[in-house]
Amino acid sequence: MNTTSSISSGRTHFALGTFSLAGCPPFAGLVLNGDRVIAVEALRSVAVAEGHTLPPAHSTLALFESWHASLPALQAAADALSARSGDEARAAVESMVPLSSLKVHPPVAARQIFMSGANYFKHVVDIIVDLGPGKNPGTEGMNPTQLRAYAEDLMRKRQREGSPYVFNKPVTTMSGAFDPIVIPAFAQQPDWELELALVMAAPARHVKREEAMKYVAGYTIANDITNRDWVYARAEMKALGTDWLTAKSCPTYLPIGPYIVPAGHVADPKDLRIELKLNGDTKQDESTSDMIFDIPRLIEHISSVVQLLPGDVICTGSPAGNGTHYNRYLQPGDVVEGAITGLGSQRTPVISERS
């Protein structure tokens, strides 16, 4: 595996996304300073002038499929744009457009999406406490203090001895970082779950955790919308367990982006601040350091079961502060804002699905 995610300090920070203008077909774009965009295809001559060959760039997925070659070419082009070094770079800078003038699409056309459930320590502890005594075997008659101590011990044991809990989400759930979240009529308790998501840089199978970070192309923001009232199978089929199809698979139930920041430009994925606001009120505010299973362990576990592909998205779990904790769920007219350190922000209005 020769994909390299590290980038030397002092290089120009950039991001990648998928955008369109005035109804034209979407294109892969390079983002500078978080607010200026240029089509990656327009950087081909800049990359050549800097001594690099840029792989096909008709989509961000194509770039991730050749990430070992794409990354150095994109980095060289970004450095040249920042320094305005050469006629090609100066001309490219003049053609850049504001991010605000573009339609922002999901940043990559992922073929697979994997979700890590119950992966934040405080979040899972809070859920167990909120459920109350008796919901877990052996907790009957416990007061809240005893129940919290029980839950914390249980999560520490899970961290030492357990495995991540991972499931799939359909790619059709993805929507742009500023698109509406559309609530279907059957959902009475739609909930938010802001998460750090990573994008794969190469095919991965049976990856050991010590090598796992080499397979990460970059990071983005995802909001795993969940119909809490449909998480579990209906009473007559309760033995079947969770119903992720109905709970998590509706269109627009994974706002993602606005763009993907290469791994080498993310200071420390183990210590990023995740913050979600509902109508301006902070509901989630936590560090990724609260993960039970870290990113290398997630990649190790998932790749031990399935074949990961370039451009695949892995959502790493959501911290404490979901609607279940507040007994407040998404309603038409709400506005959800999400941000993660260095990865930009989302702003998604909530609307009802029209019949």
SEVEXKE-199550 format. One record per residue (C-alpha): residue number from 1; residue in one letter; x, y, z. Coordinates in Angstrom, 1 decimal, padded with zeros to 4 digits. Layout:
! residues N
<NUM a <X Y Z>>
...
! end
This chain:
! residues 355
<1 m <000.0 000.0 000.0>>
<2 n <001.8 003.1 -001.2>>
<3 t <-000.9 005.7 -000.6>>
<4 t <000.5 008.5 001.5>>
<5 s <-001.8 010.8 003.5>>
<6 s <000.9 012.9 005.2>>
<7 i <001.7 016.3 003.8>>
<8 s <004.7 018.4 004.8>>
<9 s <004.1 021.3 007.1>>
<10 g <004.0 024.7 005.3>>
<11 r <002.1 023.4 002.3>>
<12 t <-001.1 025.1 001.2>>
<13 h <-004.3 023.8 002.8>>
<14 f <-007.0 022.7 000.4>>
<15 a <-010.1 020.6 000.2>>
<16 l <-012.0 018.7 -002.5>>
<17 g <-015.7 018.8 -003.2>>
<18 t <-018.4 018.3 -005.9>>
<19 f <-020.1 021.4 -007.2>>
<20 s <-022.2 022.8 -010.0>>
<21 l <-023.1 026.2 -011.4>>
<22 a <-026.5 027.3 -012.7>>
<23 g <-027.8 023.8 -013.4>>
<24 c <-024.7 022.6 -015.2>>
<25 p <-023.3 019.1 -014.6>>
<26 p <-021.4 018.6 -011.3>>
<27 f <-017.6 018.8 -011.3>>
<28 a <-014.8 018.0 -009.0>>
<29 g <-013.5 021.2 -007.4>>
<30 l <-010.5 022.2 -005.4>>
<31 v <-011.3 024.6 -002.5>>
<32 l <-008.8 027.1 -001.2>>
<33 n <-009.2 029.1 002.0>>
<34 g <-012.6 027.4 002.5>>
<35 d <-014.4 029.7 000.1>>
<36 r <-012.8 029.8 -003.3>>
<37 v <-013.3 027.0 -005.9>>
<38 i <-011.7 025.9 -009.1>>
<39 a <-012.5 022.9 -011.3>>
<40 v <-009.8 020.3 -010.8>>
<41 e <-009.7 019.7 -014.6>>
<42 a <-008.7 023.4 -014.9>>
<43 l <-005.6 022.7 -012.8>>
<44 r <-004.1 020.2 -015.3>>
<45 s <-001.7 022.7 -016.9>>
<46 v <-000.8 024.1 -013.4>>
<47 a <000.1 020.6 -012.2>>
<48 v <002.2 019.9 -015.4>>
<49 a <004.1 023.2 -014.8>>
<50 e <004.9 022.0 -011.3>>
<51 g <006.2 018.7 -012.7>>
<52 h <003.2 016.5 -011.9>>
<53 t <000.7 014.6 -014.0>>
<54 l <-002.9 014.9 -012.8>>
<55 p <-005.0 011.7 -013.1>>
<56 p <-008.5 011.9 -014.6>>
<57 a <-010.5 014.3 -012.6>>
<58 h <-014.1 014.0 -013.9>>
<59 s <-015.1 013.3 -010.3>>
<60 t <-013.7 013.2 -006.8>>
<61 l <-014.2 009.4 -006.9>>
<62 a <-011.8 009.2 -009.8>>
<63 l <-009.2 011.2 -007.8>>
<64 f <-009.5 008.9 -004.9>>
<65 e <-009.1 005.9 -007.2>>
<66 s <-005.7 007.2 -008.1>>
<67 w <-005.0 009.0 -004.8>>
<68 h <-001.2 008.1 -004.7>>
<69 a <-000.8 010.2 -007.9>>
<70 s <-003.7 012.7 -007.3>>
<71 l <-002.5 013.9 -003.9>>
<72 p <000.9 015.2 -004.9>>
<73 a <-000.4 016.8 -008.1>>
<74 l <-003.2 018.5 -006.3>>
<75 q <-000.9 019.7 -003.5>>
<76 a <001.6 021.1 -006.0>>
<77 a <-001.3 022.9 -007.8>>
<78 a <-002.6 024.3 -004.6>>
<79 d <000.8 025.6 -003.6>>
<80 a <001.2 027.2 -007.0>>
<81 l <-002.2 028.9 -006.8>>
<82 s <-001.4 030.2 -003.3>>
<83 a <001.9 031.6 -004.5>>
<84 r <000.6 032.6 -007.9>>
<85 s <003.8 031.1 -009.3>>
<86 g <003.7 031.0 -013.1>>
<87 d <001.4 032.1 -015.8>>
<88 e <-000.8 029.0 -015.5>>
<89 a <-001.3 029.5 -011.8>>
<90 r <-002.1 033.2 -012.2>>
<91 a <-004.7 032.4 -014.9>>
<92 a <-006.2 029.7 -012.7>>
<93 v <-006.5 032.0 -009.7>>
<94 e <-008.4 034.5 -011.9>>
<95 s <-010.9 031.7 -012.8>>
<96 m <-011.7 030.8 -009.2>>
<97 v <-015.3 031.4 -008.0>>
<98 p <-016.8 031.9 -004.5>>
<99 l <-018.1 028.7 -002.9>>
<100 s <-021.3 030.6 -002.1>>
<101 s <-022.0 031.0 -005.8>>
<102 l <-022.1 027.2 -006.4>>
<103 k <-024.5 024.3 -005.6>>
<104 v <-022.7 022.1 -003.1>>
<105 h <-023.3 018.4 -003.7>>
<106 p <-022.1 015.4 -001.6>>
<107 p <-018.4 015.6 -001.9>>
<108 v <-017.9 012.1 -003.2>>
<109 a <-020.1 009.5 -005.0>>
<110 a <-019.3 006.8 -002.5>>
<111 r <-020.1 003.2 -003.5>>
<112 q <-020.4 002.1 000.1>>
<113 i <-021.2 003.8 003.4>>
<114 f <-020.4 002.3 006.8>>
<115 m <-021.8 003.6 010.1>>
<116 s <-020.2 003.0 013.5>>
<117 g <-023.0 002.8 016.1>>
<118 a <-022.6 003.4 019.8>>
<119 n <-019.1 004.6 019.5>>
<120 y <-018.9 007.5 021.9>>
<121 f <-018.3 006.8 025.6>>
<122 k <-020.4 009.5 027.1>>
<123 h <-023.2 009.1 024.5>>
<124 v <-023.7 005.4 025.2>>
<125 v <-023.5 005.9 029.0>>
<126 d <-026.1 008.7 028.8>>
<127 i <-028.4 006.4 026.7>>
<128 i <-028.2 003.6 029.3>>
<129 v <-028.9 006.1 032.1>>
<130 d <-031.8 007.7 030.2>>
<131 l <-033.4 004.3 029.6>>
<132 g <-033.5 003.8 033.3>>
<133 p <-033.0 000.7 035.5>>
<134 g <-034.1 -002.7 034.3>>
<135 k <-033.6 -002.0 030.6>>
<136 n <-030.2 -003.8 030.8>>
<137 p <-030.0 -007.2 032.7>>
<138 g <-028.7 -006.7 036.2>>
<139 t <-029.7 -003.0 036.5>>
<140 e <-033.1 -003.6 038.2>>
<141 g <-033.5 -001.2 041.2>>
<142 m <-030.4 000.9 040.5>>
<143 n <-030.5 004.6 041.2>>
<144 p <-029.1 007.0 038.6>>
<145 t <-025.6 007.1 040.2>>
<146 q <-025.4 003.4 040.3>>
<147 l <-026.7 003.1 036.8>>
<148 r <-024.1 005.5 035.5>>
<149 a <-021.3 003.6 037.3>>
<150 y <-022.6 000.4 035.8>>
<151 a <-022.7 001.9 032.3>>
<152 e <-019.2 003.4 032.5>>
<153 d <-017.8 000.0 033.6>>
<154 l <-019.6 -001.7 030.8>>
<155 m <-018.1 000.7 028.2>>
<156 r <-014.6 000.4 029.6>>
<157 k <-014.9 -003.4 029.3>>
<158 r <-016.3 -003.1 025.7>>
<159 q <-013.3 -000.8 024.8>>
<160 r <-010.9 -003.4 026.1>>
<161 e <-012.5 -006.6 024.9>>
<162 g <-015.3 -005.8 022.4>>
<163 s <-015.6 -005.0 018.7>>
<164 p <-017.1 -002.0 016.9>>
<165 y <-020.8 -002.2 015.9>>
<166 v <-021.0 -001.3 012.2>>
<167 f <-023.9 -001.3 009.7>>
<168 n <-024.5 000.1 006.2>>
<169 k <-026.5 003.1 005.1>>
<170 p <-027.6 003.4 001.4>>
<171 v <-025.7 005.8 -000.8>>
<172 t <-029.1 007.4 -001.8>>
<173 t <-029.3 008.9 001.7>>
<174 m <-026.5 011.3 000.9>>
<175 s <-027.4 015.0 000.3>>
<176 g <-025.4 018.2 000.2>>
<177 a <-024.3 020.1 003.3>>
<178 f <-026.9 022.9 002.6>>
<179 d <-029.7 020.8 001.3>>
<180 p <-033.0 020.3 003.2>>
<181 i <-033.5 017.3 005.5>>
<182 v <-036.8 015.8 004.3>>
<183 i <-038.9 014.1 006.9>>
<184 p <-041.3 011.4 005.7>>
<185 a <-044.8 011.4 007.1>>
<186 f <-044.3 008.1 009.0>>
<187 a <-041.4 009.5 011.1>>
<188 q <-042.4 011.0 014.4>>
<189 q <-039.0 011.1 016.1>>
<190 p <-036.3 012.1 013.5>>
<191 d <-033.1 012.7 015.3>>
<192 w <-029.7 014.2 014.5>>
<193 e <-026.3 012.5 014.9>>
<194 l <-023.4 014.7 013.8>>
<195 e <-020.3 012.6 013.0>>
<196 l <-016.7 012.7 011.7>>
<197 a <-016.6 010.8 008.5>>
<198 l <-013.5 009.5 006.7>>
<199 v <-013.0 008.7 003.0>>
<200 m <-010.9 005.8 001.9>>
<201 a <-007.8 006.3 -000.3>>
<202 a <-007.3 002.8 -001.6>>
<203 p <-008.8 -000.7 -001.7>>
<204 a <-008.5 -002.2 001.8>>
<205 r <-008.9 -005.8 003.0>>
<206 h <-007.5 -007.3 006.2>>
<207 v <-005.8 -004.1 007.2>>
<208 k <-004.0 -004.1 010.6>>
<209 r <-004.7 -001.1 012.8>>
<210 e <-001.0 -000.1 012.7>>
<211 e <-001.3 000.5 008.9>>
<212 a <-004.8 001.7 008.8>>
<213 m <-004.2 005.5 008.7>>
<214 k <-002.3 005.1 005.4>>
<215 y <-005.7 004.2 003.8>>
<216 v <-007.4 007.4 004.8>>
<217 a <-007.6 010.0 002.0>>
<218 g <-009.4 012.7 004.1>>
<219 y <-012.2 013.7 006.4>>
<220 t <-015.6 015.4 006.2>>
<221 i <-018.8 016.0 008.2>>
<222 a <-021.8 013.8 008.1>>
<223 n <-025.2 013.9 010.0>>
<224 d <-026.7 010.5 010.4>>
<225 i <-030.4 011.3 010.6>>
<226 t <-032.3 008.6 012.5>>
<227 n <-036.0 007.9 013.0>>
<228 r <-035.9 006.9 016.7>>
<229 d <-039.4 005.6 016.7>>
<230 w <-038.4 003.1 014.0>>
<231 v <-035.0 001.9 015.3>>
<232 y <-036.5 -001.4 016.5>>
<233 a <-038.7 -003.8 014.6>>
<234 r <-042.4 -003.6 015.3>>
<235 a <-043.8 -005.6 018.2>>
<236 e <-044.9 -008.6 016.2>>
<237 m <-041.4 -009.0 014.8>>
<238 k <-039.4 -007.7 017.8>>
<239 a <-037.1 -010.7 017.8>>
<240 l <-035.6 -009.5 014.5>>
<241 g <-033.9 -006.5 016.4>>
<242 t <-033.1 -003.3 014.7>>
<243 d <-034.8 -001.9 011.5>>
<244 w <-032.1 000.3 010.0>>
<245 l <-033.9 000.4 006.7>>
<246 t <-036.8 002.3 008.1>>
<247 a <-034.8 004.1 010.8>>
<248 k <-031.9 005.5 008.8>>
<249 s <-032.3 005.0 005.0>>
<250 c <-034.6 007.8 003.8>>
<251 p <-033.4 010.2 001.1>>
<252 t <-031.5 013.2 002.6>>
<253 y <-030.8 011.3 005.8>>
<254 l <-027.0 011.7 005.5>>
<255 p <-026.1 015.4 004.8>>
<256 i <-022.4 015.2 004.1>>
<257 g <-019.7 017.7 003.3>>
<258 p <-019.4 020.5 002.3>>
<259 y <-016.0 019.1 001.2>>
<260 i <-013.3 016.6 002.0>>
<261 v <-010.1 017.8 003.7>>
<262 p <-007.0 015.7 002.9>>
<263 a <-005.8 013.7 006.0>>
<264 g <-002.5 015.5 006.0>>
<265 h <-004.2 018.8 006.5>>
<266 v <-006.2 017.7 009.5>>
<267 a <-004.2 018.4 012.7>>
<268 d <-005.4 015.4 014.8>>
<269 p <-008.5 013.4 014.0>>
<270 k <-008.3 012.0 017.6>>
<271 d <-009.1 015.5 019.0>>
<272 l <-011.5 017.4 016.8>>
<273 r <-014.4 019.4 018.2>>
<274 i <-017.9 018.2 017.0>>
<275 e <-020.6 020.8 017.4>>
<276 l <-024.3 020.7 016.4>>
<277 k <-026.8 023.5 016.9>>
<278 l <-030.5 023.3 016.5>>
<279 n <-032.1 026.6 015.8>>
<280 g <-029.0 028.3 017.3>>
<281 d <-029.0 026.2 020.5>>
<282 t <-026.0 023.9 021.0>>
<283 k <-027.0 020.3 021.4>>
<284 q <-023.8 018.4 020.7>>
<285 d <-020.4 019.7 021.7>>
<286 e <-017.8 017.0 022.1>>
<287 s <-014.3 015.9 021.1>>
<288 t <-013.5 012.9 018.9>>
<289 s <-011.2 011.8 021.7>>
<290 d <-014.4 010.4 023.4>>
<291 m <-014.6 007.6 020.8>>
<292 i <-014.7 004.1 022.2>>
<293 f <-013.0 002.5 019.1>>
<294 d <-010.7 004.8 017.2>>
<295 i <-010.3 005.2 013.5>>
<296 p <-007.6 002.5 013.0>>
<297 r <-009.6 000.0 015.0>>
<298 l <-012.7 000.8 012.9>>
<299 i <-010.8 000.3 009.6>>
<300 e <-009.2 -002.9 010.9>>
<301 h <-012.6 -004.3 011.9>>
<302 i <-014.5 -003.3 008.8>>
<303 s <-011.8 -004.5 006.4>>
<304 s <-011.7 -007.8 008.2>>
<305 v <-015.3 -008.4 007.0>>
<306 v <-015.7 -006.6 003.7>>
<307 q <-013.8 -005.2 000.8>>
<308 l <-013.4 -001.5 001.2>>
<309 l <-013.0 000.6 -002.0>>
<310 p <-011.5 004.0 -002.8>>
<311 g <-014.0 006.8 -002.0>>
<312 d <-016.0 004.7 000.5>>
<313 v <-017.2 006.6 003.5>>
<314 i <-016.9 005.5 007.1>>
<315 c <-018.9 007.5 009.7>>
<316 t <-017.2 007.1 013.0>>
<317 g <-020.1 007.6 015.4>>
<318 s <-022.0 010.4 017.1>>
<319 p <-021.2 012.0 020.5>>
<320 a <-023.6 012.7 023.3>>
<321 g <-026.4 015.3 022.8>>
<322 n <-028.9 013.6 020.4>>
<323 g <-032.6 014.4 020.5>>
<324 t <-033.3 011.4 022.6>>
<325 h <-031.4 013.1 025.5>>
<326 y <-033.5 016.2 025.2>>
<327 n <-036.7 014.5 024.2>>
<328 r <-036.8 016.9 021.3>>
<329 y <-036.8 015.7 017.7>>
<330 l <-036.5 017.4 014.3>>
<331 q <-039.6 019.3 013.1>>
<332 p <-040.3 021.1 009.8>>
<333 g <-039.0 024.7 010.1>>
<334 d <-036.0 023.7 012.2>>
<335 v <-032.5 024.6 011.0>>
<336 v <-029.6 022.3 011.9>>
<337 e <-026.0 023.6 011.9>>
<338 g <-023.0 021.3 012.2>>
<339 a <-019.3 021.9 012.3>>
<340 i <-016.1 020.0 013.0>>
<341 t <-012.7 021.6 013.5>>
<342 g <-011.1 022.4 010.2>>
<343 l <-013.7 020.7 008.1>>
<344 g <-016.1 023.5 007.4>>
<345 s <-019.8 023.6 008.4>>
<346 q <-023.3 022.5 007.3>>
<347 r <-026.6 024.3 007.5>>
<348 t <-029.6 022.2 006.7>>
<349 p <-033.2 023.3 007.0>>
<350 v <-035.8 020.7 007.9>>
<351 i <-038.9 020.2 005.8>>
<352 s <-041.7 017.7 005.4>>
<353 e <-041.9 015.3 002.5>>
<354 r <-044.7 016.1 000.1>>
<355 s <-047.0 013.2 -000.6>>
! end
